[in-house]
């Protein structure tokens, strides 16, 4: 597009996007300059094992956007919400952008035919009250079913994207859009509450994309590959990225990856165009690909062009990274390829990542000191060592401080506290939730350290509370866990992911990555026993899905093994260990373990097939 990264930096080296860089402007500029070049490629594996390739050029993309946007302008008003309920594919991308092109607020949601999203979907639709739904013809009947309970005047207009003729675009009127207007609502995972829609502005999108490009080292000859759901913040930002930098993006469905992970690996391989390749995926994908994504014997595979595989959206596992590197190093995968990162919907997406030229870094720290709030490095083989994976360096023009969550005072490097964020990439707030917006997005630092990580941010700057614990160590950001997920037993802190890792490592009968640890008060555990409401001592509960081949194993030896490992390594007793079938543990829309939802289901007895355990092996008489 003729611009370099330096063109959007001010005199202080901070990102400052011009006022004519809305999402509409970016696509129009691409269509004018690079019209015949490929914008998106979708590989459809629904009918052919090797996939059918569907390509979309920038010119064609612009034509389709205007047609669908013009149709929306006929039935909506500027600022109306338009939800996207469509399968993964090119029509989804057209729908997402068309809503913005119409002057509406896009709401990227699910494929309506996917199972398991019903409650969340109804909650989101009730929250954002869309005036129109963009879908495809094959899904339209299912979408209508979602709204049949509403009176006819309150039902949104349902539009099949591919059915709109190109000629409708002749009536499109360019909407009046400012950089700080809301482009779309990114709904949070909502594992324990009604999902909240983060208001993402045009400025936030552009800023965050430039931060990603700078941090990962994405050049004009780089292109991406994604199977991530397009309603997920990481998947969505990946497909918006070509409007600012790099080449086209190759897309496939999540199910295509899960069924045959080699499809993703193959697309990461060097192609005839010699492009550099980048991608993003949650931690489980790397372990899944290492186990089931290797090429067949004799098949050629060149992964030397991979510049960055962003590993985020769930805690990064040292084991998963090692397995992936060991599996694909023989095929040229650089040691620097995996990029642990930190991000969240409230920040549009991206916060920090390992530099392009750096290998992923793991620091081993003392578990007891970490639980007490301090990172103290020890030898990897020390008895009380626990691995912490660096999430690299915070992006340009974004600030992350570690604070005491009670006082709002910045803590020194090496000390654990809540992560607070500031920058033009931060969302404007939560849709229709002024109180939550105030509590989350409008916070002030009460004190700064002498070498403050807030340097460059105005004294009166608003800071966004992430709800995540973290620490700086050697200038890099480490994420230690969620504030609300912290397990506190006998007055000592324990990070749930640490307990979960110890449990799954102790027994092959547990399914890796499908273990949930949380604490429950004594009076909740023994609701039917003789206790008092004041008996609020916390007890550790672990829920674990059985691994492959472990469905019929005697639970007692498994339980004893896990209890012994947790007691030895963490000095805490597992009050209840519940073994459940695969698929029982609740997960968020982005695939993370939903610990608080799991705890609620445990207390309700629904994890036991409506049977509540009454006796515990270590219960007092």
Secondary structure, 3 states (H helix, E strand, C coil): CCCCHHHHECCCCCECCCCCCCHHHHHHHHHHHCCCCEEEEEEECCCCCCCEEEEEEHHHHHHHHHHHHHHHHHHCCCCCEEEECCCCCHHHHHHHHHHHHCCCEEEECCCCCCCCCHHHHHHHHHHHCCCEEEECHHHHHHHHHHHCCCCHHHCCEEEEHHHCCHHHHHHCCCCCCCCCCEEEEEECCCCCCCCCEEEEEHHHHHHHHHHHHHHHCCCCCEEEEECCCCCCHHHHHHHHHHHCCCCCEEECCHHHHHHCCHHHHHHHCCCCCCCEEEEEECHHHHHHHHHHCCCCCCCCCCCCCEEEEEECCCCCCHHHHHHHHHHHHHHCCCCCCEEEEEECHHHCCEEEECCCCCCCCEEEEEHHHHHCCECCECCCCCCCEEEEEECCEECCCEEEEEECCCCCEECCCCECEEEEEEECCCCCCECCCHHHHHHHHCECCCECCCCCCCCCCCCCCCEEEEEEEEEEECCEEEEEEEHHHCEEECCEEECHHHHHHHHHHHCCCEEEEEEEEEEEEHHHHCCCCCCCCCCCCEEEEEEEEECCCCCCCCHHHHHHHHHHHHHHHHCCCEEEEEEECCCCCCECCCCCECHHHHHHHHHHCHHHCCCCCCCCCCCCC
